[in-house]
Amino acid sequence: MERVGIYNRCSTEEESQRNALASQALESREIAQKMGWHIAEQYIESQTGTVAYKRNEYQRLLEDMGKDKLDIVMIKSIDRLMRSARDWYFFLSRLTENNLRLYIYIEGKFYTPEDNLISGIKAILAEDFSRELSKKIRNAHRRRQEKKSGCNITCEMFGWDKVAKDTYVINEQEAEYYRTAFLLAKEGKGFYTISNVLYEMGARGRSGQRISQAQWRKMLYSPRAHGTMVLNMRSYNFDTKRYEKVPESDWIIMEHALPAIVPEKYQQEVIAVMKRRAESLPAQVTQTQPAVPDNRQSPLHAKGYKYDFTRKLICAECGRYYYRTCYNTKAGKKAVWKCSAFLEGGRKKKGQKAGCNNRHLPEEELYCYMEKELLKRYEISGKEKECLQGELMNAVRKSLKAEDDEGMLLKLLKEQKKLEGKKEMLMEKLLKGVIEDEDYEKYSKNLTERICRLKEKIGGIKQEKEPYNNYEMRLSKIKEAVIEGKIIEKALLKETLKKVSGIEVHKEGSLTIM
């Protein structure tokens, strides 16, 4: 029995039709069954009006075509597959390379080399139609923006939450970080410093990643901060498949489109400080009303930092704090602490105020030195250390007994089977018209992500199970790690460092603990 992979996707003009995708998916399955083919996979693309490389199901189909999973690829028509002549010929080349056949069920026939000219013309016509449609959609967006009836913002914005169409409210936690960035910039701090300080305070982007210095610069200069949106700054070129800059005269400016995080006047003052700093002129902080309360504590003196030495290492040469930097080496990641004045201006030269010539401190050496110096003040005997190790191993022993690998593996496999069953049930509901395309996309994506995470956990347990399947052996390995890794000593050092107010770093290499 021949194996068929069915690709379903609605065109943009069909998108408004109720259950259009579900109807197409059901229709294609019925045709495949009538032809006597085994449905190996069905690729249901819930997105419309998207370029080929952004379509997840289409990309999955291309991957499966090279894995000997299919004999036939079945589509409704060429324009459901793509509307780009270039993408069409690329698809045909992949089809030929893998010795597969293409069945277009609306025409009731297989694609043959003799159809090359006709199909090429169809692909060109579909591309032309898509180009015209793209122009109409772009024009509609522009008119809405010009009439101030819609922003058409599709991406998430740091500092605001979207609650309805073109309606945003301030995200207070993110806005607090945003205002702190303005405060630091007004104090004359650079973007590198701002990025580091706010990262240590817990500021993260919507994806959970560090907000880079370039991103903070863009956010601080953006009129969005005081509620003004500047739209139509770039436009997508259908022919080159790239975004191009739009002349400034064609930009659309919408004032009061967002709730303001800082006043416009305050933002302009901060921008003036940043520009003067960029020109290497002394940045004088203006004495006007700040956007944050005067009694607010500067974030540079806040507590609860991510790293042990943050705001503790002070340069004896210039009085600035040391910052942590990381490098990738063959041996792994290496952390080095450097004076913030050096990070901003490099090595100090004659006649220049910027920069610093103090030494760098590798984190590993720093820990060794502090361990020797600090633990002298808080010495513990060998018996006390053994007692602490014993208590730690008892806690580990209880943890291992409570959750053994074998039991966890069975639990995860059962959960995986349950989720896969839910995914199959979801597909049946879509085909029967019980749920709509939008709901199917949302729940299917969630289930797929959960299944992937479970598979990773199962794979990890199976991989690690072999050398650690013996309970006592595992305990022995953990005990070795505790002793060799000096976990007890490190824990004591962390607690002791909390009592240290500062560590002065001298150029000749000595450290003074305060």
N, C-alpha and C positions, 0 to 999 in steps of 0.2 A: 504494500500500500504506500503510495507516494505521500510525502510529508509536505504540508503547506503552511506557510506563515502569512497571516492575514494582516494587512495594514489598513487601519481605519482612521480617517481624519475628516472633519467637516470643513467646508470652505467658509470664508468670512461671511458671505451673504446668507449662508444656511444657519449661522450661529444663533440667530434669534428664534429659529424654529424649535419648538418644544421636543425634547428627546431626539433631536436629529441624529446625534452620534450613536445613541442606543439603537435606533432603528437601522442605521447603516451596519452596526456591528452584528446585529441579529440576522439581517439579510445576507451578509457575506458568509456567516457560519452555515446558514441553510444551503446556500449555493455550493459551498465546499463539501458538505455532506452528500448532496445530490450527485456531485462529481465522483464520490467514492474516495475522497482524500482524507488522510488523517491530519487533524488540525494540531500541528506541533506547537504553535505559538500564535497569539493574537496581540497585535500591537495597537492599542487604542490611544491615539493622540488627542488629548483634550484641549490643547492650545491651538488657536487659529491666528493667521496673520503673522507667523513667526518664521524667520529665516531657518534654513535646514539645520545648521550647526547648533541651534538652540532648542531643537525638538528632541526631547529625551528618547521617546519611543522610536523615532526614525533612526537615531544613532544606535539604539539597541538592535534594530533590524539589520543595519549595516554590519554590526559586529557578528551577529548570528549567521549572516550569510557566509562568513568565512570560517565557521566552526563546524561545518558538515551537519547542521541541525535541520536543514530544509532542502527540498527538491524544487519547490514551486513558491514563488512570491505572488500573492494575490492582492490586487488593488481595484478600487471602483473605476477610477479614470486617472489619466496622467496628471491633471490639475489637482487631484487629491494628494498625490505624492509630492509634487513640488511645482513651482511656477517660475523656474529659472532654467533656461536652456543649458547652461553650464552644469548645474546640479543634475539635470536629467541625463546628460551624457556621462557624467561621473558615475551615476547609479548604473547605467547600462554597462559600463566597463567593469564594475564590480560583479554584476550579474554574469557577464561572460567569463571573467576570471575564475569564478567558482562553479561554472557549468550549471547554472540554475535557469529556470524558465519563469517568464512573467505572464500572469493571466490577468487580463483586464475584463472583469465580469460584466460591466455595463455594455461592452461590445461583444461579449460571449466568445472571446477567442484569445489564443496565446499571441504574445508579441513575437514577430519574426524579423530577421534582418531586412526583408523586403519592405517592412513597415517603417524603416529608418527615416526616410524622407518625410512621410506623412506625420510620424510621431514628432520629428524635429520641428516641423511647422506648427504642430499643436503646442509644443513646449514654448515656442517663440510667442505664439498668440496668448498663451496663458501668462507668460512673463509680461507681455505688454498690458494685459488686463490687470495684473497685479500692480504694475507700475502706476497705471491710471487710478486704481483703487487707493494706492498709497498716497497719491497726490490729493485725492478728495478727502481722505481721513486727516492728512496733515493740514489741509486748508480749513477743515471744520474745527480742528483743535485751535488753530491760529485765530479764527474768528471769535471763538468762545473766549480766548485769552484777551483779545483786543476789546471785546465788549464787557470784560471783567465778569463774565458769567461762569467761568471755570478755569482753574489753574492747570489741570491735567498733569499733576505730579504723580508719578508712578513709584518713585523710590522712597525709602524711609529717610526721615530727617532727624539727626541727633538734636534733642531738645524739645521735640514735639511728638505728639501721638495723634494719628488720624482717627477720628471718631465717626465721621460720616463723609460723604462726597464733598471735597473742598472745605471741610471743617476740621480744624486742628485745635488741640489744647496743649498747654505747656506740660511737658514731663518734668516734674519738679526736681527729681533726683539728677537727671541729665542737665537741666537748666542750671542747677547749683554748680556743677562742674564747669559749665560754659561761663558762668559769671566769675568763677575762680580764675579761669584762663584770662579773662579780661583784667582782673585784679593783678595777676602776675605780670601781664604785658605792660600794664600801667606803671608797675614798679621797676620796669626796665629789663625784665627777664627775657631771655631769648626763647625761641620756639622749642629748641632741644630741651631746655630746662623745664618749660611748661609741660611738654610731653611726658618727661620723666616724673615730675612732681604729681601730676594728675593720675598717671598710671599707678603710682604708689598709693594714692588716695582711693583707688578703685575704679577710676573712669575707664570704661571699655566701650567699643563700638557696638552696633547692634548685632554683629556676628560674634562678639565676645573677644575680639582681638584688641591689641594696643592701638590707640589713636596716634598716628605718626605726627612728627613735627610739621610735615607738609600739610596734613589734614587740619591741624590746629591753625596754621597760618591762613588757610583758605576760609575756615570758619570764622576767624576773628575779623577778617577783611570783608566777609560776606554781608550785604545789606539785609540778609535774611534775619540776622540777629535782632534788628530793630523792627522787624515785621514786613519788610519790603521784599517782594519777589521779582527777580529779573528773569524773564522767560524768553524763549526763542533765541538762545545764544548760539545754538548749533542745530544743524539739520542733517537728516540721514539721506545720503545719496544712494539711490536704488542701483545705479549702474556700477559704482565703485565699491558698494557694500560697506561704506565708511561714513562716519559722521564728519561734517565739515563746519567750520566756523561761519557764523552769520555776521555781516557788517553791523557795527554798533548802532547805526541809524535804524536798523530793523528790529532791535531788541524791544521787548514789551515789558514795561515796568508797572507792577501792581503794588501800590502802597496799601498798608494795613491789611495785607492778605493773610498774615499770621499774627498771633499774639506776640508782642515784643518781649524779648528776654532782657534786653538792656535798652535804655533810652538812646535815641539817635545821636543826641549831642554828646553823650558819654562815649559812644562808640567812636565818633569822629576824633575826640580827644585822645583816645587810646591809639587809634590809627596814626595820629600825628606823632605820638611817642615812638611807635614802631618804625615809622619812616625816618625819624631823626636817628634812631638807633642804627638803622640800616645804612645810613649815610655816615656812620662813625662819629656822630656829633653827640655831645652829652644830652641825654634824654631827661629833661626837667619835667617832673610830674606836676601837673596843674593842680591848683588848690580849689577845685570845684567840687560840688556835691557828688560823692561816688554812688555807683549803682547798687552797692552793698552797704549794710550798716557799718558805721565807724567803729563800733565796739566788737566787730567780728574779728576773730583771731586769724592771723595770716596762716595759710596752709603750710608754710615752711616750718611752723612751730607745732604743727599737729602731731598727735601720737598714734601709735599703732601702724608702723610701716611694714612693708613686705619683707625687707632684708634686715639682718641684725645690725649692720653698721650704718644704716641710713640715718642722716642727721647727727652722726656721732663723730665721724672723721672730719677734723677741721684743719685746713692748711695753715701752717705757721708763717708762711710767706705772705699770703694775701688775705687770710681770714675767711676764705670761702669754704663751702662744704665739698666733700668728695662724693662723686657719683659712680655708680656701678656700671661697667660696660662688659660686654660678652664677645668672645671670638670663637669661631669654629676651628679647631685644630684636628690633626690626625688622631690625637689621643682623646678627642671629645671637646666639649665646651670648656672654655677657660674664662673665668671672671676676673677682671682687673678693676680696681678702684682708682679713679683719676680726679684731680682737682677740677671743679666745674669751670674755673677761669681758664684752665688749659683747654677744656672741651669747647669753650666758646671762642677763644682767640689763639690757641696753639701756644708754642713756646714764646716767652716774652723776649722782645728784641729791644735794642737801645733806642730810646726816644719814643717808645710806644707804651701806652698804659695797659692795653689789653694783653691777655695771656698770663701764663704762670710757668715757672721753671722747677717746681717741686716734683718729687719723685712719684712714680706710680706704685701701687701696692697690689700685688697678686693676692686674690682672696684666700688661696690655700695657705700662703705664708702668713697672712694676717691672722687666720684662725689658729695656726700653730703658735705664733707669738703670744696671742691673747690667752690661749689655753695655759701656757707656761706661767704668764704673769698673773692672771686672775685667779687661777686655781690654787696658787700659793696662799692667797688670802682666805680661801674657803676649802682647805684641805679635808679630804675624807679618807678614812682608813681602808685597807684592803677588805676587811670584814664587812664594812658598810657597803662597799661596792658590790661584793658578792651577794649581799642581802638584796640590794636593788635589782641585780641581775636575776635572782631567784623569783622575785615578785613579777618581773617582766615576763619570764618564761611561763609562770603559772597563768598569767593573763592570756598568753599566746596559746597555751595548751587548751584552755577552755574554749577559745575561739575556734581552734582546729576541730575539736570534738563537736562543737555546735554546728559546724558547717563543713562537712567533709567534701572533697572533690567529687567523689562518686555520686553522692546524693545530689550535689549541685548540678552535675552533668545531666542526670536523669530529669531533674526539674526543668532545666533549660531546653532539653529536647522535647519535653512535653509541651512547654510553652510555645516552642517553634511550630510544632504540629498544629496547635490550637490557632495560632495566628495565620498559618497557611490555609487552614479551613475557613477562617473568617474572610480571607482574601478571595477564595473561590466563591463563597456565598455572596460576597459583594458584587462579583462579576455576574452571577446569576440574577441578582436584583436589578443590575443595570440593563441586562438583556431583556428582562421581563417588564422594564419600564417602571419599576417600583421606586427607584431613585433617579435623580437627574444627573447630568454629566458633571456639573460643578461639585456636587456632593461626592460622586464617585472619585473624582480627581483628588479631593482633599483627603478622604479616608484611605484611598489606595496608597497615596504617597506616605501617609503616616504608618500604615501597616508594613510597607516595603522597608522603611527606615528601621522599624523595630525588629523586623526579621533579620536585616543585615547586621544590626548590633548583636543580636543573639548568636548569629553564625560566627561572628568574631570572637565572642566569649567562649563558645563551644570549641572552636579551633584552638584558642589559647589554652583551655583546660586540657584538651587531648594532647597538645604538644608538651605541656609541662607535667602531665600526669605520670609519664614513664619514669623519669628519674626521681620523682618524689612520691611514689605510690606507697611507700612505707612510712607509717605515721611517726615512728621514732626517728627515722632518718631525717624527716622533714624538721622535727624539733631540733635535731642536732645541727642541721644546716642553719637554722634560724639563730641558734645560740652562737655559732661561729661568726655569723654576720654581726651579731650584737657586740661581740668581743673585738673582732677585727675592725669593724666600722666605728669603734669607740662611741657607741650611741649614748651610753651613760654620761661620758665626759662631755659630749656635745650638748646634751640636755642641760647639764650643770652650767656649761659656758653660756648658753642662751639665757638662762635665768640670771646669771651673774651680770651679763651685759646690760640687762634692764636697769641695774643700779648705777651704771656708768653714765655720767652726764655728757662727756665728750672725750675724744682722743685727739691730741694735737700731733700732727705729722710734720716732722722736721726734715729739711733737705738732706742732711747728712745720713738719715736713715733711722734715727731714734723716734720713739713714740712716747708721748707723755699722757698718762691716763689721769683724767680729772674726776 
